């Protein structure tokens, strides 16, 4: 940078203008400032540096050796800044650079990983830095460029694109239901071993909804985890009833390892899947391409009725 504050920047701009134009009047015209203002700026610069930079004559100014060296270095710095700005602006038109993205862990591994790999193949000059986490990351504070998030959107600082509805359901293994019975009402869950996922905002309660009706049930069980895949494995082995996204349970449901419990009810019916970013202004070409890739992929899942993303 030229200087640590605007006053120093003005002083250096004055020296460059004097070097180019040769007089205070001409330099003043260039900078649209009165010559007396430039005289004060130059004096302040020389006092701050402790060296004479310009020799004044009756007709024209001449740079001292120190002034010449400083002007040369400042022009080099100007070139570097212009080059840096040009390089940065290329990011607005060229799909390249680094994107730091937060991905929901289980969905990332089971559903999104192929889509992300396909994007990497299509855009080899983009580096995807993917952080898998089921926690609610602070996208702005932790300096993420974007995030795919499951749940109810609440952060108004973020620009959100809704990718899909998100259905959360209850499931259990046939062996568990044979051993413990099948719940018929939400209140029956109080008598069952309900596996607790701490990633739910409503934990340790399940907010069950059906056609406008809402029942909030405190649940308890022999396993509690922040990892939904661990609870899925436990449920398929007959440990208890598990709650989570239909995309997570679909393969086990198709294979008969799990069956729906209270199928007319679902958890947090206002939940969705979102693409989030801190701002829509000055998006790089890489961000624009990545966002569109994700949006198109989810749209394709809906149009082809893929079982992984069930609406």
N, C-alpha and C positions, 0 to 999 in steps of 0.2 A: 504494500500500500504506500501511497505517497506520504501520508502523514497520519498522525494519531487523532487529529480533530480537523474541523472545517477551516479554522483559522490558518493552520499550517498548510492545508491544501491550497488555500487562496494565495498564500505567500509563494508557494512553489509554482502555481499557475502564473503568477505575476512574473517570476524569473523566466519562465519559458516564453511568455509573451514578449518580454523585453529582448530576449535572445533572438526571437524571430523578427520583430519589427524594428528594433534599434533605437526607438524613442519612447518616452513615457506617453506622449500624445497618441502615437500609433498603437501602442500596446493598450492604452485606455480605450481606444475605439474598438479593438479586438475583443476586449473583455467587458465592454460597455460599462466602464467605470471611469471616474474623473482621474486625471493624472496624479493629483495630490493623494488620492487613495492608494495608488500603486506605489508612490514614493514612500508612504508610511509602511506598506506591506514589505517592501524591499528592505527598508531599514530594520524592521522587526526580524526579518529572516537573518540578516547579517548579524544582528545582535545575538540572536538565539544560537547561531552556529559559531559565532566568535571569529568571523573571517569576512574580508571584503570580497564581494562577488562581482561587482560592477564598478567600472571606472567611468565617472561622469565627465563629459566634455561639453563645450558650448553647443555643439551641433549633434553629436551622436554619442551613444553609450558603447562601451567596449567591455566584454567579459574579461575578468581576471583569469589566471590559470585555474584557480579553484572554482570559479564560476563556470568555466568551460567544462571541467570534469563533472561538475554537478549536473549541468544541463544534459551532458551526454548520458549520464546514468539515468536521469529522469526520462529521457526519450526512450532509452532501452526499457525502462519500467512501463512506459506508456505502450510500447509495442507488446510487451508481455501481457498487459492487462487486456489490450484489444484482442490478442490471440486467445486468452482465456475466455473472454466474452463470446468470441466466435465459436469456440469449442463448446461452451455451454449452450449456445443457441442451436447448435446442431442437434442437441438432444431433443429439441422440439420437432424435428423433422426426420431424424434417423432413429430407427428402432435399435437402440443399444444402451448400455449402461447397467447399473445395478438396481434391483428392486428388492427391498426387504419386506417380506410378507408374512403375516401371522395366519396360521392355518389351524382349524380345529383338529386335534390329534387323531382321534379315531376315524373321523370322516376323511381326513387327509390320507391316512394309510389305506383305508379300505375302499375309498371311492375316488378321491381327487388325484392320487399319485399318477395314474396314467395320463390324465389330462395335463398335469403340470409338466410331465416329461415330454409330451407332444408339443407343448409350447416351447420348451427349451430346444427341441429339434428344429422347429420352424423359425426360431429367432436365436441363432447361435451367438450373436453379439450381446445378448442380454444375460446377465448373471442373476439368477433367482436365489436369494438368500431366504430360505424357508425356515420359520420357527414353528414347530408343532407344539401346541399347548391347548388344553381345554379350559385354562383360566381366562378370565376376561382381561385381556391385555390393555394397557393404556396406549392406544395407537399414537397419539400425539406425544405424550411424555416419553415413550420408549422409542420414538423416532422410527416407526414403521411407515413404509410408503403406502401400504394397503393391508387389508385383512378380509378374510372370509369368516363370517361370524354366524353362529346359530343362536336363535333365541328371540327375545323381544328387544327391539331397538330403543335405546334411551338417550344416547349421547348426541346432543344437538350440534356439537362442534364438528361432527363428521358428515361427509357427503355419502349418502347411502343409495345403493341400487338393490332393489329386492330381486333376488335370483329365483326363489322358489318358495312355495309354502313348505311348512315343515310339520309333519305329523308325528307326535310322540304317543306311543302306545304301551300297553302292558302285555307281557308275555311270561309264560312259564313252560317248563318241560312237561310232557304228558305224565311222566313218572311222578313228578311233584304233585300234580293235580289229582292223580289217582290216590296218592298217599294222604293228601291233606284236604282234598275237596276243591271244587271250583267256586270262586266267589261269584255271587249273583248280584250283589249290590256293593257300591263303594264302601259302605260301612263294614262289610265283611272283611275288608283288608286288615282291619285291626286284629284279626285272629290269624293272620298269615305272616310268613317270613318274607318281608319285603326288603329287597336288596337296595341299599341306599347309595345313590350317586350324588356326591357332594357338589358336583358341578351345576346342579339345578339351583336357580335363584331361590326357589321355594323350599329347598331342603331345610329341615327334615320333614316337610309336608309335601304331599302330592295334590296338586290343584287339578281336579278332574272336571271335565266339561262335556256337556251333551246338549246340543240344540238350545243354547242360552242358559241352561241349568248348570250351576257350579257347586261342587262339593269339595271342601278342603279337608284332606285326611292326614293326620299325623301318622307316620309309618315307622316301623322298627323292624330290625332283622339281624341276622347273624353275621352279615358282611356289609361293610361300608367302604367305599373307595372313591377316589377322584378319577379312576380309569374305567370308562364304560365297557371296554373290551374284557377286563377282568370279571366284571359282573355278568357280562354276556356268557362267558365260559362257565361261570358258576351256575347260571340259570339253566344252561343246556344240560348240565350234570345233575339237575334236580334239586339244587340248594334252595331256591325260592322264586318269588315273582320279581321280575325286573322291569324297569321303565326306561324308555329311550326312543331314539328316532327309528322310524320304520325302515329306513335305509340300512341301519345297523342289524336289524333282526331279520330282514328279508331272506337271506340265504338259509338261515336256520329254520325259518317258517316253511320255506319251499321244500326243505329236506325232512320236515316233520319233527325236527329236534325241539322246536318250540311251537306253541299254539297261543292264539290271542286269549287274553283274559279281559273280561268286561269290554268286549269289542265295540260296543256302542259309545264308549267313553274314550276320551283322549286327554293327555296332559297338556296344559298351557296351549289351548287351541289358537291363540293369537301369535304363536311363534312363527318365525320365518328364517330363511337363509339369505344373508346379505353380503354384498361386496361393499366394503367401507374404505374410504380414503380421507385424509385430513382436509383436502381442498380440491375443488374442481378447476381452480385457476392455474394457468401455466403448467398444465400437465405435460410431462415429457411424452415423446412418441412411444417410448417403451411402456409407460403407464397406460396410455390410451390403448395400445395394442393388447396388453395383458388384460385389461378390464373387458375389452370387447371379446377376447378369446373366452374368458370365463362366462360372460353373459351368453354368448352363442352356445357354449357347451351345455349350460343348464337348460337353455331353450330346446336344444336337441333332445335332451333326456325327457323333457315333457312331451315333445311331439312324437317321440317314438315309444312313449309309455315304458321307459326302461325301469325295471324293478328296483334299481338302486335308489332312485329318487321318486318316491311314491307321493302323489299329491293328495 
